């Protein structure tokens, strides 16, 4: 009897199971990997880059289809624009695999807060995609450019930004969560990497763009966009972008050069850095101290110089320290005088270490930030010289 009752109970429980009630078959979805949002008057234009399965999955490319297709619509709100895509797409757009979000420069100058609300509220897309700003062009145009090596342009943008942020100091990555945290956090404003089109954009939309050794149009990341609250207020230069990333401890590796005493350059490769922002109080006012330790190696020598002499190494270290310090000063100076936007989180550092002082300064922080005193301490140590010591240039016969 006990076994019979148990079997009946299990049978009833099975009937209550819902199974895959909300399943969606793959062949009914359009996999969205890239999103571009622009402003059109008082409305939002949403363009999505969707994978073309027959072009990507085929063992041999037929040459008939591009690897991706774009759908775009315009509506008073971003959510309505996304839903309106069903008017032109044969499949429902599925956003769980989105890799990049490109924001138009004109939209960014008006404010990106309304755009981000939907993406943070909707449960379908993940929040680990990278966000960037189209520079001197519309976001839609960025997603139209076909790219070599990576069939899907959105994957190219994601991989390029990932690689660049690890090996080249002027760029950095921002995900949705990171961006929102800096938008709402006290005493800090965000930055985003810029992306631009090089060459002929119209040719870049054609498949021939990836069938040439030198494509007619290419995508390039272009320094950092500075925001004040949720509005774009300007762009940093390459040196200023590097300075920002040094201060924020974003630099994993990069290269730069110092001048030799008798002409030529020595290229220094950064192996690792560690930067800290400290707050000290002087006469009742906060002072920011940026302390950075840098380990580097000699990557290239284009002059006659004795690398076996410790004094030479110390000279290279000192010059590298001066260059890094100058870049950080440039980044701070332009944001204090031109943009008046604390993108470094100096206010946040004061909030954490000196909450009473922050309470006093918070209401007018943009103004206080412009007069904030900042000190720099950079310590560079050259650990390696590569696989050789002195360059063979020293031994070339006259």
C-alpha positions in Angstrom: 0.0 0.0 0.0 2.8 2.3 0.9 4.5 1.8 -2.5 1.2 2.3 -4.3 0.5 5.6 -2.4 4.1 6.8 -3.2 3.6 6.0 -6.9 0.3 7.9 -7.0 1.9 10.9 -5.2 4.8 10.9 -7.7 2.3 10.7 -10.6 0.4 13.7 -9.3 3.6 15.7 -8.8 4.7 15.0 -12.4 1.4 16.4 -13.7 2.1 19.6 -11.9 5.5 20.1 -13.6 5.3 22.7 -16.2 8.2 21.5 -18.4 9.8 24.0 -20.8 6.7 26.2 -21.0 8.7 29.3 -22.1 11.1 27.6 -24.5 12.0 29.3 -27.7 13.4 27.4 -30.7 16.6 28.6 -32.1 15.2 28.7 -35.7 12.6 31.2 -34.5 15.1 33.8 -33.1 17.3 36.4 -34.6 20.6 36.4 -32.6 21.5 40.0 -31.9 25.2 40.7 -31.3 25.4 44.4 -31.8 23.2 47.4 -31.0 23.5 51.0 -32.2 21.3 53.8 -30.8 21.1 57.2 -32.3 18.8 60.2 -31.9 16.5 61.2 -34.7 14.8 64.5 -33.7 12.8 63.7 -30.6 12.8 59.9 -31.2 15.3 57.1 -30.8 16.7 55.0 -33.7 17.6 51.5 -32.7 19.7 49.4 -35.2 20.6 45.8 -34.4 23.2 43.6 -36.0 21.8 40.1 -36.4 23.7 37.0 -37.4 22.9 35.5 -40.8 23.0 31.7 -39.9 23.3 30.5 -43.5 26.4 32.7 -44.1 28.2 31.9 -40.8 27.5 28.2 -40.4 28.2 27.0 -43.9 31.3 24.9 -44.4 32.0 26.8 -47.7 30.9 30.3 -48.1 28.4 30.7 -50.9 29.2 34.4 -51.4 25.5 35.1 -51.6 24.9 36.5 -48.1 26.8 38.9 -45.8 27.5 37.3 -42.4 25.2 39.7 -40.6 22.1 41.7 -41.4 20.9 45.0 -39.9 17.4 46.0 -38.9 16.5 49.5 -37.7 13.5 51.4 -36.5 12.6 54.7 -34.9 10.2 55.3 -32.0 9.6 57.8 -29.2 11.2 55.4 -26.7 13.9 52.8 -26.9 11.7 49.9 -25.8 9.1 50.7 -28.5 11.8 50.9 -31.1 13.0 47.4 -30.1 9.5 46.0 -30.3 8.9 47.8 -33.6 11.7 45.7 -35.1 9.2 42.9 -35.5 7.6 44.8 -38.4 10.7 44.2 -40.5 12.5 41.2 -39.0 11.3 37.7 -39.9 12.3 36.5 -36.5 12.0 37.9 -32.9 15.3 39.6 -32.0 17.0 37.8 -29.2 19.3 40.0 -27.1 21.0 37.6 -24.7 24.2 37.4 -26.7 24.8 41.1 -27.3 28.5 41.9 -27.4 28.6 45.7 -28.0 26.4 48.7 -27.6 27.4 51.7 -29.8 25.9 55.1 -28.8 25.8 57.9 -31.3 27.8 61.1 -30.4 24.8 63.4 -30.7 22.8 61.1 -28.5 25.6 61.0 -26.0 25.8 64.8 -25.8 22.0 64.9 -25.0 22.3 62.2 -22.4 22.5 58.4 -22.3 20.5 57.8 -19.0 17.2 57.1 -20.7 18.8 54.6 -23.1 20.5 52.7 -20.3 17.3 52.3 -18.2 15.8 49.7 -20.5 19.0 47.7 -20.8 19.4 47.6 -17.0 15.7 46.8 -16.4 15.2 44.1 -19.1 16.1 40.6 -17.9 16.9 39.2 -21.3 20.3 40.8 -22.2 23.4 40.1 -20.1 25.2 43.1 -18.7 28.8 42.1 -19.7 28.7 43.7 -23.2 31.0 46.6 -23.9 29.7 50.2 -24.4 31.4 52.7 -26.7 30.7 56.1 -28.4 30.7 56.6 -32.2 33.0 59.5 -32.9 32.2 62.0 -35.7 29.6 59.6 -37.1 26.4 57.8 -36.2 26.3 54.6 -34.2 24.4 52.9 -37.0 27.4 53.5 -39.4 29.8 51.6 -37.1 27.7 48.4 -37.3 27.5 48.6 -41.1 31.3 48.1 -41.6 32.2 44.6 -42.6 35.5 43.5 -41.0 38.3 41.0 -41.9 39.4 38.2 -39.6 36.2 38.3 -37.6 33.2 37.6 -39.8 30.8 39.3 -37.4 31.7 43.0 -36.9 30.3 43.1 -33.3 32.6 40.3 -32.3 35.5 42.2 -33.9 34.6 45.3 -31.9 34.5 43.3 -28.6 37.7 41.4 -29.3 39.6 44.6 -30.5 38.6 46.6 -27.4 39.5 43.7 -25.1 43.0 43.4 -26.8 43.6 47.1 -26.9 42.7 47.7 -23.3 45.2 45.0 -22.3 48.1 46.1 -24.6 47.6 49.8 -25.4 46.9 52.4 -22.7 44.6 55.0 -24.4 41.5 52.7 -24.4 39.5 51.0 -21.7 36.5 48.7 -21.3 33.2 49.6 -19.7 30.3 47.2 -19.2 26.7 48.3 -18.4 27.1 47.6 -14.6 30.3 49.6 -14.4 28.9 52.5 -16.3 25.7 52.8 -14.2 27.8 52.5 -11.0 29.8 55.5 -12.0 26.8 57.4 -13.2 25.0 57.1 -9.8 28.1 56.8 -7.5 29.2 59.9 -5.5 32.2 61.9 -6.7 32.9 60.2 -10.0 31.9 60.6 -13.7 32.4 57.9 -16.4 34.3 57.7 -19.6 33.8 55.5 -22.6 36.1 54.5 -25.4 35.4 56.1 -28.8 35.1 54.3 -32.1 35.5 55.8 -35.5 35.4 54.8 -39.2 38.6 55.2 -41.2 38.3 55.3 -45.0 35.1 55.2 -47.1 32.1 54.2 -45.0 30.0 53.3 -48.1 32.6 50.9 -49.4 32.9 49.4 -45.9 29.3 48.2 -46.1 30.1 46.0 -49.2 31.5 42.5 -49.0 34.4 43.6 -51.2 35.7 45.4 -48.1 36.9 42.1 -46.7 38.1 40.8 -50.0 41.0 43.2 -50.2 44.4 43.2 -48.6 43.8 46.8 -47.4 40.1 47.3 -46.7 38.5 50.5 -48.0 37.0 51.1 -44.5 38.2 50.1 -41.1 37.1 50.6 -37.5 39.5 52.1 -35.0 39.1 52.9 -31.3 39.8 56.6 -30.7 40.7 57.7 -27.2 38.2 58.4 -24.4 34.9 60.2 -24.3 34.4 62.3 -21.1 31.0 62.5 -19.5 29.6 64.8 -16.9 26.7 63.0 -15.3 25.1 61.2 -18.3 26.1 63.7 -21.0 29.2 63.7 -23.2 31.2 66.9 -22.8 34.3 66.2 -24.8 37.2 64.0 -25.8 40.6 63.3 -24.3 43.7 63.2 -26.5 45.8 60.1 -26.8 48.2 61.3 -24.1 45.4 62.4 -21.8 43.6 59.1 -22.3 46.8 57.3 -21.3 47.1 59.6 -18.2 43.6 58.7 -17.2 44.2 55.0 -17.4 47.5 55.3 -15.4 45.6 57.1 -12.6 42.8 54.6 -12.6 45.1 51.6 -12.6 43.7 50.4 -15.9 47.1 49.9 -17.6 48.0 46.3 -17.9 50.7 46.8 -20.6 51.6 49.4 -23.1 54.7 50.9 -24.8 56.2 54.3 -25.2 59.6 55.9 -26.0 62.1 58.1 -24.4 64.7 60.3 -26.3 68.3 59.2 -26.3 70.9 61.9 -25.2 72.4 61.9 -28.7 69.3 61.4 -30.8 67.1 58.4 -31.5 64.7 56.6 -29.2 64.6 53.8 -26.6 61.2 52.1 -26.5 60.0 51.2 -23.0 57.4 48.4 -22.5 55.3 48.6 -19.4 55.0 45.1 -17.9 52.7 46.0 -14.9 51.6 49.0 -12.9 49.9 49.6 -9.6 48.3 53.0 -9.0 46.6 54.2 -5.8 44.6 57.4 -5.1 45.1 58.7 -1.6 43.6 61.6 0.3 45.5 63.7 2.8 44.1 66.7 4.7 46.2 69.9 4.7 44.8 73.0 6.5 41.3 71.5 6.5 41.4 70.9 2.7 41.7 67.6 0.9 44.8 67.0 -1.3 45.0 64.0 -3.7 48.1 62.0 -3.9 48.5 59.6 -6.8 51.2 56.9 -6.1 52.2 54.7 -9.0 54.7 51.8 -9.2 55.7 50.7 -12.7 57.7 47.8 -13.8 59.0 48.0 -17.4 61.5 46.5 -19.8 63.6 47.8 -22.7 61.7 46.8 -25.9 63.7 48.5 -28.6 66.9 50.6 -29.0 67.3 53.0 -31.9 70.5 54.7 -30.7 74.0 54.0 -29.4 73.6 53.7 -25.7 75.3 51.6 -23.0 72.6 49.6 -21.3 75.2 47.8 -19.2 75.8 51.0 -17.3 73.4 51.3 -14.2 73.4 55.1 -14.7 72.0 54.6 -18.1 69.2 52.5 -16.8 68.5 55.1 -14.1 68.4 57.8 -16.7 65.8 55.8 -18.7 63.7 55.2 -15.5 63.8 58.9 -14.6 62.7 60.0 -18.1 59.9 57.4 -18.1 58.7 58.7 -14.7 58.6 62.2 -16.1 56.6 61.2 -19.2 54.1 59.2 -17.2 53.7 62.1 -14.6 53.2 64.6 -17.4 50.5 62.5 -19.0 48.7 62.2 -15.7 49.0 66.0 -15.2 47.6 66.7 -18.6 44.6 64.4 -18.0 43.8 66.1 -14.7 44.4 69.6 -16.0 42.0 69.3 -19.0 39.2 67.8 -16.9 39.6 70.4 -14.2 39.8 73.4 -16.5 37.9 72.4 -19.7 35.4 69.7 -18.8 35.0 70.3 -15.0 34.2 66.6 -14.6 35.7 64.3 -12.0 36.3 61.2 -14.1 39.0 59.9 -11.7 36.8 59.5 -8.7 38.7 61.9 -6.5 35.5 62.9 -4.9 34.7 59.3 -4.3 38.1 58.8 -2.6 37.3 61.8 -0.3 33.8 60.3 0.4 35.3 57.0 1.5 38.3 58.4 3.6 36.9 61.7 4.8 33.1 61.5 4.9 32.7 64.7 6.9 34.8 66.6 4.4 32.8 65.1 1.5 29.5 66.1 3.2 30.8 69.7 3.2 32.0 69.7 -0.4 29.4 67.4 -2.1 26.9 70.1 -3.1 29.4 72.1 -5.1 31.9 69.3 -6.0 32.2 70.3 -9.6 33.5 73.7 -8.5 35.7 72.3 -5.7 37.1 69.8 -8.2 38.5 72.5 -10.4 40.7 73.8 -7.6 41.6 70.5 -6.1 45.4 70.1 -5.5 46.9 66.9 -6.9 50.4 65.5 -6.3 52.1 62.7 -8.2 54.7 60.1 -7.2 55.8 57.7 -9.9 58.4 55.0 -9.4 59.6 53.2 -12.5 61.9 50.2 -12.3 63.3 48.6 -15.5 63.5 44.9 -14.8 64.5 43.5 -18.2 66.5 44.3 -21.3 65.1 41.7 -23.6 67.2 38.8 -25.0 70.2 41.0 -25.6 72.1 43.6 -23.7 73.6 46.5 -25.7 72.2 46.9 -29.2 74.2 45.7 -32.2 74.0 49.4 -33.4 77.0 50.0 -31.1 79.1 47.6 -33.2 78.2 48.7 -36.7 81.4 49.6 -38.5 81.9 53.2 -39.6 
